[in-house]
């Protein structure tokens, strides 16, 4: 049965999934790049950037798992780009260039309509103005029985958690303090929402935890 998953989502020790002041120069906000050091040397993430080799071990195991059995993605608009408000034109096509790493349909949450964008490698960006439930319905239909992955950002994940729609969530907690930004758990009563930690593993660069809905 198709699941709604969060995978390889990096978090600071103080609960932030991104730094403040996202921009073209700081796509993950100021200081946000430091959250992802655990991933950069893995085989899976090096392959995403067209590089060979890479580390094996626990970090790589979780990175590889994050791409298993995926049929579609859901992204918040900030995960697609730094533009706010109305789309000024059709020039911006995401952070990843002509061949994004998704290779399946991607549903981007937005308040502003835009025509779908077909990219190389099988990625098609669809822009959803009907909210999280509409995006999930469309993503599950496109996934054809495979899982749907919520790629972020924090606000998007929080919305799906509040509705108890996420089945499984893997967080990579990095030994970094950001101090401010977007906090994942602020105001969320995770046990009351029915979530519990079911798996954990630590490496030098991250503590990996898996949270499932009971």
C-alpha positions in Angstrom: 0.0 0.0 0.0 1.3 3.4 -0.9 2.9 5.4 2.0 3.4 9.1 2.5 7.1 9.4 3.6 9.6 12.0 4.7 13.2 10.8 4.1 16.7 12.1 4.7 15.3 15.3 6.1 18.2 17.1 7.9 17.5 18.8 11.2 19.7 20.8 13.6 20.0 19.9 17.3 17.7 22.8 18.1 15.0 21.5 15.7 15.5 23.7 12.6 15.2 22.2 9.2 16.5 25.3 7.4 18.2 28.5 8.3 16.8 32.0 7.9 16.8 34.3 4.9 16.6 31.9 2.0 18.1 33.3 -1.2 19.6 32.3 -4.5 23.0 32.3 -2.7 21.6 30.4 0.4 19.0 28.0 -0.9 18.7 26.3 2.5 18.9 29.6 4.4 21.9 31.0 6.2 23.8 28.2 7.8 21.4 25.5 6.5 24.0 23.8 4.3 25.8 22.5 7.4 22.8 20.3 8.2 23.6 18.1 5.2 27.3 17.2 5.7 26.2 13.6 6.6 24.9 13.2 3.1 27.5 14.9 0.9 30.0 12.0 1.0 27.6 9.1 0.5 27.4 7.2 -2.8 23.8 8.1 -3.3 24.2 11.8 -3.0 27.5 11.9 -5.0 25.7 10.0 -7.8 23.0 12.7 -7.8 25.7 15.3 -8.6 27.2 13.1 -11.3 30.2 12.1 -9.2 31.6 8.6 -8.7 32.5 6.8 -5.5 31.4 7.7 -2.1 31.2 6.4 1.5 29.2 3.3 2.5 27.9 2.6 6.0 24.9 3.9 8.0 24.7 7.3 6.3 24.7 5.7 2.9 22.1 3.1 4.0 19.7 5.8 5.0 20.4 7.9 1.9 19.8 4.9 -0.4 16.6 4.0 1.4 15.3 7.5 0.8 14.9 6.8 -2.9 13.4 3.3 -2.7 9.9 2.6 -4.1 9.2 6.3 -4.9 6.5 7.2 -7.4 6.0 10.9 -6.8 7.2 13.8 -4.6 5.5 16.7 -2.9 7.4 20.0 -2.4 6.6 23.3 -0.7 7.2 26.2 -3.0 10.4 27.3 -1.2 11.9 23.9 -2.1 11.4 24.7 -5.7 12.9 28.1 -5.7 13.4 31.5 -3.9 10.7 33.4 -5.8 7.8 34.7 -3.8 4.4 35.9 -4.9 3.2 35.8 -8.5 5.5 34.0 -11.0 7.2 36.9 -12.9 7.8 34.6 -15.9 8.5 30.9 -16.8 12.3 31.1 -16.6 12.9 29.6 -13.1 12.7 25.8 -13.3 14.0 24.7 -9.9 17.4 24.5 -8.1 18.7 21.5 -9.9 19.2 22.5 -13.5 17.8 20.6 -16.6 17.9 17.2 -15.0 16.6 17.2 -11.4 17.2 14.2 -9.2 13.5 13.3 -8.8 12.8 11.4 -12.1 9.1 11.1 -11.3 6.2 13.6 -11.1 6.7 16.3 -8.5 3.8 18.3 -7.1 4.7 21.8 -5.9 2.4 23.6 -3.4 1.8 27.2 -4.4 -0.9 29.9 -4.3 -0.2 30.9 -7.9 -1.0 28.9 -11.0 1.6 27.8 -13.4 1.7 25.4 -16.3 3.5 22.0 -15.7 7.2 21.9 -16.6 8.7 18.7 -18.2 12.4 18.3 -17.4 15.0 15.7 -18.5 15.1 12.3 -16.8 11.4 11.9 -16.2 10.8 14.8 -13.8 7.6 16.8 -14.4 6.8 19.7 -12.0 3.1 20.2 -11.4 1.9 23.3 -9.5 -0.9 22.7 -7.1 -3.0 25.6 -5.8 -5.6 23.5 -4.0 -3.6 22.7 -0.8 -2.0 19.7 0.8 -4.9 17.3 0.3 -5.2 18.0 -3.4 -1.5 17.6 -3.8 -1.5 14.3 -2.0 -4.4 13.0 -4.0 -2.7 13.9 -7.3 0.6 12.5 -6.2 -0.8 9.2 -5.1 -2.6 8.9 -8.4 0.6 9.6 -10.3 2.6 7.2 -8.1 0.6 4.2 -9.3 0.9 2.3 -6.0 4.4 3.4 -5.1 5.2 5.7 -2.2 5.0 9.5 -2.2 7.8 11.5 -0.6 7.4 14.9 1.0 10.7 16.6 0.4 10.0 19.7 2.5 10.3 22.3 3.6 9.5 22.5 7.2 6.1 24.2 6.8 4.9 21.5 4.3 6.0 18.7 6.6 4.3 20.3 9.6 1.0 20.6 7.7 1.0 16.9 6.8 2.0 15.9 10.3 -0.8 18.0 11.8 -3.3 16.1 9.6 -1.7 12.7 10.6 -1.1 12.0 7.0 2.6 11.1 7.1 3.2 7.4 7.6 6.9 7.4 8.1 9.5 10.0 8.7 13.3 9.7 8.7 15.2 12.6 10.2 19.0 13.1 10.1 19.8 15.2 13.2 23.1 17.0 12.6 25.4 18.2 15.4 24.7 21.8 14.5 22.9 24.7 16.3 21.2 27.2 14.0 19.5 29.3 16.7 16.7 30.4 14.3 15.0 29.5 11.1 12.1 27.1 10.6 11.5 24.8 13.5 9.9 21.4 12.7 8.4 20.4 16.1 7.5 23.8 17.7 3.9 23.5 19.0 3.4 19.9 17.7 2.4 17.2 20.2 3.8 14.2 18.3 2.7 11.5 20.7 -0.9 12.9 20.8 -0.8 12.8 17.0 0.0 9.1 17.2 3.7 9.2 16.3 6.5 7.2 17.9 10.2 6.7 17.3 10.8 3.2 15.9 14.5 3.2 14.9 17.7 5.1 15.6 21.3 4.9 14.6 24.2 7.3 15.1 27.3 8.2 13.0 29.9 10.9 13.4 27.9 13.3 11.3 24.3 12.6 12.2 21.8 10.7 14.4 19.3 9.0 12.3 15.8 8.5 13.7 12.7 7.0 12.1 9.3 8.0 13.3 6.2 6.1 12.4 2.5 6.7 12.9 1.1 4.1 15.3 
